[in-house]
Amino acid sequence: MENVVTVNFKETSKAYEVLADLKTSNSSLKVLSAGIIENKEGVLTTKDGFSKESTGTNWATGGLIGGLLGIIGGPLGILFGGSLGMMLGDLGDLDEVTDKTDTFNNIAEEVKLNDTVLLILIQEDDPKFLDSYLFDNGAEKINRESLASIQQKIVAAEQVQEELEKEAKKKIKEQKKEEVKEKADSKIEAIKEHFKKI
């Protein structure tokens, strides 16, 4: 099963060590992409990472992790914060057996609490293998959600974001139209006052 795993470490340096190991390791772990995100003064920033999906150096652009970060760090994430996951939470596969963790909430909340989260996109038959490896290397908390569930939430969030952007543009246009009308009316009134003086 393909999963998105979020990991918090007791020590930030351990997150970087595990990432470096995942990046260079040819172990039986099938990691497609992984990266570290940090909270810098309320703004999520991508740190080190890798993606076997792309050949470029910008691992956080495109792909699943890029989509996640775009939603959480974008307008919806800022607007709804930790409740974003709840808002999108019912979109997951109902037949999926999970512990009801929500990756959107986890990332948003954990980065605020701990400043650093390691994200891993992995294909795994048994999560115990990765969990054991992570706990042996200083992991404090591990959460996972299926790729299918996350991808559905990303698509839904992107659609919501598009609708909000359209609505915002429409309101700005209406507001500017009203401002122009008010300015024009004010100038017309001034001209009428001049006519009264003639």
Summary of the structure (lengths in Angstrom):
residues: 198
radius of gyration: 23.5
end to end distance: 84.6
largest distance: 92.0
contacts: 573
relative contact order: 0.20
helix: 56%
strand: 22%
